[in-house]
């Protein structure tokens, strides 16, 4: 029966390698889990993004913005959605993320 002989230090290197790969496995599993949850949230938010896009481009946003400028809306009302850039910036960021999620764009980046 042949017993495989190892050189001095080989077992230590092997143990270190296995420990490192185990750490990589655990870290990667956690990252994939987090991204998966974030993607699920992102995809669920798409209906809201579409509603915001329709609001912004359909004329309602402009009327609400102008009425706010005239002081016709209550003071307590939060107005983040009426800022000039908030919805536009969100739509732009959303489009960029959708492009990254597509496999073609992902492959270009990696």
Backbone as CSV, one residue per row, in Angstrom:
resi,resn,N_x,N_y,N_z,CA_x,CA_y,CA_z,C_x,C_y,C_z
1,UNK,0.840,-1.173,0.000,0.000,0.000,0.000,0.893,1.247,0.000
2,UNK,0.658,2.137,-0.964,1.454,3.357,-1.044,0.828,4.443,-0.176
3,UNK,1.611,5.024,0.669,1.160,6.153,1.469,1.708,7.399,0.801
4,UNK,0.814,8.307,0.497,1.235,9.530,-0.189,2.089,10.360,0.751
5,UNK,3.267,10.684,0.302,4.173,11.471,1.129,3.985,12.953,0.803
6,UNK,4.111,13.743,1.810,4.004,15.191,1.610,5.330,15.829,1.972
7,UNK,5.580,16.939,1.330,6.802,17.674,1.614,6.576,18.565,2.827
8,UNK,7.648,18.964,3.490,7.489,19.837,4.656,6.748,21.113,4.272
9,UNK,5.764,21.460,5.057,4.986,22.673,4.820,3.812,22.490,3.880
10,UNK,3.742,21.371,3.181,2.663,21.161,2.206,1.303,21.066,2.892
11,UNK,1.235,20.331,3.990,-0.047,20.192,4.704,-0.525,21.539,5.237
12,UNK,0.394,22.330,5.749,0.037,23.652,6.268,-0.526,24.532,5.146
13,UNK,0.111,24.449,3.973,-0.382,25.223,2.819,-1.767,24.735,2.403
14,UNK,-1.933,23.426,2.444,-3.218,22.843,2.074,-4.306,23.300,3.048
15,UNK,-4.005,23.251,4.330,-4.968,23.681,5.354,-5.303,25.155,5.158
16,UNK,-4.294,25.994,4.947,-4.524,27.427,4.714,-5.388,27.650,3.473
17,UNK,-5.098,26.898,2.417,-5.868,27.026,1.173,-7.333,26.657,1.407
18,UNK,-7.560,25.558,2.095,-8.935,25.125,2.366,-9.652,26.135,3.255
19,UNK,-8.959,26.646,4.258,-9.566,27.657,5.133,-9.921,28.920,4.344
20,UNK,-9.017,29.325,3.444,-9.276,30.517,2.629,-10.466,30.292,1.706
21,UNK,-10.528,29.151,1.062,-11.648,28.850,0.157,-12.960,28.733,0.925
22,UNK,-12.904,28.210,2.147,-14.101,28.139,2.994,-14.604,29.552,3.312
23,UNK,-13.682,30.453,3.627,-14.052,31.844,3.883,-14.654,32.483,2.636
24,UNK,-14.037,32.234,1.473,-14.586,32.753,0.211,-16.001,32.235,-0.022
25,UNK,-16.209,30.948,0.216,-17.525,30.350,0.031,-18.552,31.021,0.930
26,UNK,-18.220,31.193,2.192,-19.162,31.809,3.128,-19.448,33.263,2.766
27,UNK,-18.407,34.016,2.409,-18.586,35.416,2.020,-19.430,35.530,0.749
28,UNK,-19.136,34.689,-0.230,-19.876,34.746,-1.501,-21.332,34.351,-1.305
29,UNK,-21.579,33.328,-0.488,-22.958,32.921,-0.216,-23.751,34.062,0.426
30,UNK,-23.128,34.760,1.365,-23.796,35.883,2.036,-24.054,37.025,1.056
31,UNK,-23.086,37.328,0.204,-23.257,38.393,-0.791,-24.377,38.054,-1.766
32,UNK,-24.420,36.813,-2.234,-25.469,36.391,-3.165,-26.833,36.480,-2.494
33,UNK,-26.905,36.086,-1.246,-28.162,36.156,-0.493,-28.651,37.607,-0.383
34,UNK,-27.727,38.527,-0.072,-28.085,39.942,0.062,-28.529,40.534,-1.276
35,UNK,-27.788,40.223,-2.344,-28.138,40.756,-3.657,-29.478,40.188,-4.122
36,UNK,-29.707,38.929,-3.847,-30.965,38.304,-4.223,-32.143,39.012,-3.547
37,UNK,-32.010,39.292,-2.268,-33.068,40.006,-1.540,-33.241,41.420,-2.089
38,UNK,-32.121,42.091,-2.375,-32.196,43.451,-2.922,-32.832,43.450,-4.304
39,UNK,-32.513,42.462,-5.132,-33.117,42.373,-6.463,-34.616,42.124,-6.377
40,UNK,-35.010,41.316,-5.414,-36.443,41.066,-5.229,-37.155,42.369,-4.867
41,UNK,-36.578,43.143,-3.947,-37.152,44.439,-3.580,-37.184,45.383,-4.786
42,UNK,-36.089,45.392,-5.543,-35.986,46.250,-6.719,-37.063,45.912,-7.745
43,UNK,-37.250,44.634,-8.003,-38.252,44.227,-8.988,-39.668,44.547,-8.499
44,UNK,-39.909,44.400,-7.208,-41.214,44.753,-6.658,-41.466,46.260,-6.760
45,UNK,-40.416,47.064,-6.722,-40.546,48.522,-6.799,-40.810,49.015,-8.216
46,UNK,-40.666,48.163,-9.219,-40.806,48.610,-10.608,-42.189,49.169,-10.914
47,UNK,-43.240,48.633,-10.308,-44.584,49.191,-10.522,-44.661,50.616,-9.994
48,UNK,-43.984,50.880,-8.881,-43.945,52.232,-8.328,-43.150,53.169,-9.235
49,UNK,-42.063,52.652,-9.788,-41.243,53.441,-10.707,-42.063,53.805,-11.947
50,UNK,-42.805,52.853,-12.462,-43.651,53.103,-13.641,-44.710,54.144,-13.311
51,UNK,-45.315,54.042,-12.125,-46.326,55.029,-11.715,-45.705,56.419,-11.604
52,UNK,-44.500,56.506,-11.034,-43.813,57.795,-10.940,-43.479,58.358,-12.315
53,UNK,-43.060,57.492,-13.220,-42.747,57.933,-14.579,-43.997,58.481,-15.265
54,UNK,-45.100,57.791,-15.125,-46.367,58.264,-15.711,-46.805,59.585,-15.092
55,UNK,-46.631,59.720,-13.782,-46.966,60.956,-13.072,-46.101,62.105,-13.580
56,UNK,-44.814,61.851,-13.720,-43.855,62.871,-14.119,-44.052,63.300,-15.569
57,UNK,-44.281,62.335,-16.445,-44.364,62.636,-17.872,-45.785,62.901,-18.355
58,UNK,-46.776,62.600,-17.538,-48.160,62.692,-17.982,-48.849,64.026,-17.731
59,UNK,-48.158,64.975,-17.116,-48.759,66.283,-16.911,-49.209,66.550,-15.486
60,UNK,-49.504,65.518,-14.724,-49.945,65.729,-13.340,-48.845,66.355,-12.493
61,UNK,-47.609,65.899,-12.705,-46.503,66.456,-11.928,-46.393,67.951,-12.166
62,UNK,-46.474,68.383,-13.412,-46.349,69.805,-13.747,-47.430,70.626,-13.043
63,UNK,-48.682,70.130,-13.062,-49.779,70.845,-12.391,-49.528,70.926,-10.898
64,UNK,-49.125,69.807,-10.292,-48.855,69.809,-8.856,-47.709,70.762,-8.524
65,UNK,-46.673,70.758,-9.345,-45.530,71.641,-9.142,-45.965,73.107,-9.214
66,UNK,-46.721,73.443,-10.240,-47.167,74.828,-10.417,-48.109,75.260,-9.301
67,UNK,-49.010,74.371,-8.880,-49.905,74.708,-7.775,-49.123,74.912,-6.478
68,UNK,-48.077,74.142,-6.289,-47.232,74.329,-5.112,-46.517,75.669,-5.174
69,UNK,-46.028,76.022,-6.359,-45.357,77.319,-6.537,-46.307,78.485,-6.246
70,UNK,-47.585,78.304,-6.520,-48.599,79.338,-6.269,-49.075,79.353,-4.819
71,UNK,-48.587,78.387,-4.018,-48.991,78.331,-2.615,-50.355,77.706,-2.402
72,UNK,-50.828,76.919,-3.351,-52.160,76.333,-3.268,-52.206,75.001,-2.497
73,UNK,-51.061,74.475,-2.134,-51.020,73.193,-1.436,-50.727,73.411,0.051
74,UNK,-51.207,72.516,0.904,-51.031,72.696,2.352,-49.556,72.698,2.768
75,UNK,-49.251,73.462,3.812,-47.874,73.593,4.288,-47.296,72.284,4.817
76,UNK,-48.123,71.431,5.409,-47.640,70.192,6.021,-47.225,69.129,4.997
77,UNK,-47.588,69.329,3.741,-47.377,68.329,2.696,-45.888,68.166,2.371
78,UNK,-45.402,66.935,2.426,-44.030,66.670,1.979,-43.974,66.887,0.477
79,UNK,-42.859,67.471,-0.002,-42.780,67.881,-1.398,-41.580,67.314,-2.148
80,UNK,-40.959,66.297,-1.636,-39.781,65.735,-2.305,-40.068,65.341,-3.739
81,UNK,-41.253,64.838,-3.981,-41.637,64.392,-5.322,-41.792,65.570,-6.285
82,UNK,-41.938,66.763,-5.746,-42.112,67.937,-6.598,-40.797,68.643,-6.923
83,UNK,-39.695,68.151,-6.374,-38.420,68.781,-6.712,-38.154,68.569,-8.200
84,UNK,-37.387,69.444,-8.775,-37.140,69.398,-10.218,-36.405,68.124,-10.657
85,UNK,-35.581,67.553,-9.775,-34.721,66.451,-10.192,-35.029,65.093,-9.568
86,UNK,-35.815,65.033,-8.517,-35.973,63.784,-7.751,-36.463,62.619,-8.611
87,UNK,-37.554,62.787,-9.315,-38.097,61.692,-10.121,-37.185,61.412,-11.312
88,UNK,-36.722,62.458,-11.963,-35.828,62.276,-13.108,-34.582,61.478,-12.709
89,UNK,-33.972,61.852,-11.584,-32.780,61.148,-11.121,-33.093,59.686,-10.790
90,UNK,-34.231,59.447,-10.157,-34.625,58.071,-9.862,-34.807,57.263,-11.137
91,UNK,-35.486,57.836,-12.125,-35.709,57.129,-13.391,-34.386,56.809,-14.085
92,UNK,-33.461,57.752,-14.048,-32.146,57.541,-14.652,-31.391,56.425,-13.927
93,UNK,-31.374,56.487,-12.598,-30.700,55.449,-11.808,-31.343,54.086,-12.038
94,UNK,-32.660,54.054,-12.100,-33.391,52.809,-12.324,-33.022,52.203,-13.681
95,UNK,-32.981,53.047,-14.714,-32.611,52.558,-16.044,-31.193,51.995,-16.061
96,UNK,-30.274,52.662,-15.349,-28.897,52.184,-15.280,-28.831,50.819,-14.589
97,UNK,-29.584,50.652,-13.513,-29.597,49.362,-12.822,-30.212,48.274,-13.686
98,UNK,-31.278,48.603,-14.393,-31.880,47.613,-15.287,-30.884,47.181,-16.362
99,UNK,-30.081,48.116,-16.847,-29.070,47.779,-17.846,-27.996,46.873,-17.249
100,UNK,-27.582,47.160,-16.027,-26.559,46.344,-15.370,-27.086,44.930,-15.138
101,UNK,-28.339,44.823,-14.762,-28.926,43.520,-14.479,-28.989,42.649,-15.729
102,UNK,-29.143,43.265,-16.884,-29.162,42.463,-18.103,-27.814,41.769,-18.250
103,UNK,-27.819,40.557,-18.706,-26.585,39.773,-18.793,-25.536,40.424,-19.691
104,UNK,-25.954,41.052,-20.767,-24.989,41.677,-21.672,-24.180,42.740,-20.942
105,UNK,-24.864,43.597,-20.198,-24.179,44.661,-19.489,-23.311,44.099,-18.360
106,UNK,-23.829,43.093,-17.677,-23.063,42.460,-16.604,-21.766,41.879,-17.141
107,UNK,-21.860,41.196,-18.275,-20.660,40.597,-18.874,-19.665,41.658,-19.324
108,UNK,-20.161,42.811,-19.783,-19.250,43.896,-20.184,-18.466,44.416,-18.978
109,UNK,-19.117,44.498,-17.833,-18.481,45.040,-16.635,-17.524,44.046,-15.997
110,UNK,-17.759,42.775,-16.185,-16.920,41.764,-15.529,-16.170,41.006,-16.569
